[in-house]
Amino acid sequence: MWDRETRGQGDKETGRQGDRETRRGGDKETRRQGDMGTWRGETRGERCIATAFTPGEGSKVVCYLQTSQILDDVEMSSTAYILDDRAGALANYPHARKANGFIYVSGVSSRRPDNTHVGVRIHDDGTIERDIQEQTRAVIENIRAILNAAGADLKDLIDLTVFLVDIADYAGMNRVYNEYFNAQTGPARTTVAVKQLPHPNLLIEIKAVAKEPG
């Protein structure tokens, strides 16, 4: 595995083996990483956004530079969405954030704005009945409302992560999920079982990523 190191000697460049190293010299910084010839160089105010080289004697590193100010403008271009008609976050984060053409939806449950939960019935004797299908439907509809606020819809989803307190609810969750999505046009999905969610009444939480329409 070959890395690249620029020593600041005109056009001379040498290849050497190793894992990772950062060198600083005056206003310049060079970085090497041993990953199939991947190389990133950086100087103050500039970033190497693409590189290419072939390991071996006399090879050249081609580094395409872009000012850090331009990159910072891209990185900082984002919009937070906080909805008054959905359950508020339990800490300081938005319902969703739009950045660089994507909409990132924070984890969503069936919690209502008044902190009660869809899919939960508390009986007179104190027993609690939880319904995975009702909760799943409420979660997906909450995601739809959040996406709508950001100018998107369920059809724009590209990735979902489903958190289940009990993997035995997998089939019940899927029954409702399959009403909304199909494999050809729906998002990629990962489902994991977790020890617990923020409230004992909750059986499911979903976080989502969508592409910005247009």
N, C-alpha and C positions, 0 to 999 in steps of 0.2 A: 504494500500500500504506500503510495507516494503522497507527500505534501509539497506545498510550494512555500518558499521563503524568499522574500525580496530583501536584499541587503543594502539597497540604496547605492549601488555601484554602477551608475549609468544604466545600461540595458541588461546588465549581467544578472541572471537569476540562477539559483541552484536548487536542485531537488534533494530532499532528504526524507528519511523515514521517521515516523513518530505519530503521536496521537493528536496533541493540541498544544499550541503555544501562542502567546501574545507578546509581541515585542513593541516597545515604545521608543521613539527616537525623535526628540524635538517635537514638532507639530505633527509627526506622522505616526501612524499605527498600522502594523501589518498583522494579519491573523492567518493561521494555517490550521487546517483540519484534515485529518487522515481519513477521508471517506470517499473512496473512488475518485480521487483527484479533485474534490471540491475545494475551492479556495475563495476566500473573501478578503479583499484589501480595503482599508479605510484610512482616509486622511481627515484632518479637522475640517468640517464643513462639507465633506463629500462622502458618499458611500458607494461601494462597488455593488451594483445591483445585478450584474451577470458576469460570469467569468467562464473561460474555456481554455484548456491546455491539454497537451499530451505529455505524460511523464517521459522523461528521457533527456539526454544531453542536448542542449540547444533549443529546447522547446520554448514556446512563447506563451505568456499569460495575457489574455485579452480581457481587460477590465472596463466595463461600461459604467461611467460615473453619473450620479445624479445628486444634486445638492440636497443636503439634509433638510433644508427648509421646505423643499417640495415634498419630501417624504413625510416630514412632520405634519404638513398640511393634510396629507392623505390620512395619516394615522389618527389625527385629531378630528376628522370630519365624521361626526356621529351624532345621532339624535336619540334621546331617551323618551320613552313613552310610559306615562303613569296614568292609569285610568281611574276615574272616580267611581265608576259603576262596577268595579271588580274588587275582590278582597285585596286589601293593602298588603304590601310586603312586610315581613316580620323583621326586616333590618333595612339598611339604607341602600336599596337597589331598585331599579325600575322594573316594570312588567316586561319591557323589551327594550332593546337598543338596536338601532339601525346604523350600520357602518359598512362602507365599501361594497355596497350592493347586496348586503345580507341583513336579515333581521334575526336577532338572537333573543329568544323568548325564555325568560327565567322559569324555573320549575313551577308548574301550575297544578293545583289540587282542585277538589270540589268545594273548597271553602267559599262561603258567600261573604258579601261586604259586612254583614252583621256577625261574622265569625261562627255562624252555624254551618252545617255541612249537608250538601246534597248527598243522598244515598245513605243517610243515617236516621234510624228511628229509635227513640228512647221510650221504652214502654213504662207503664205505670209502676211495674215492679222493679224498675231500675235496670232491667236488662237492655242491652244495646244491640240492635240489628244493623248490620252494614251490608250494603248491596254493591258488589263490584261493577255490575253493569250500569247502574245509575251513576255511580261515581265516575266511571270511564266516560260516559256520555257528557257529564257536566264538565269534566276536564277538557275534552275536545272542544266543546262549545266555548269554554273560557279562552282557549287558545285561538279560536276563530275570532272572538271579539277583540283580543289583543292584536292579532294580525290585521283586522279591519282598521283599527286605529292607526296602524302604520302603513295603510294603503295596500294591504295584501289580503290573501285568503288562504284557506286550507290547501287549495290546489298549488300554492306556491311553496309548500313545505318540501324540504329536501332531506331533513334528518330529524329523527325523534329518538329520545332516550326515555324509556319507560321504567319506573321504579315501582316494584310491587312488594308489599310487606309479606305476602304469602304467595309463593309460586303456584299454589293450588288455585289461585284466582286467574291464572294465565288463560285458561280456556274461556272463562267468562269475559275477561277483558277483550280477547280476540273477537268474540262474537259481535261486540259493539264496534270495535276498531274496524272490522271488515265491512261494516255498513258505510263507513266514510272513505275508505281507501282501497285501492287495488294495486297489485304488484307492478303493473305496467306504468302507472302514472303517479303512484303514491311515493312517499318518502322512504329513504332507508330507515331502518329501525333496529335498536338494540334494547332488549328487556333484561333487567337484572332484579334479583331479589335482594332486599335490604332488611336490616334488623328492625328499623322503625322509621316513621316519618314524624314531622314536627307535632302532630296531634294524634292521639290514640284512635280517633275515629276514622282516620284516613287509611285507605287501602292502596291508593295509587297516586303517583305524581308523574308528570311528564314535562320534560324540557324539550325545546324545539329550535330548529334553525330553518329559516325560509329565505328564498331569494327574492330580492326586490323586483316587482313586476316591471316589464318594459325593457 
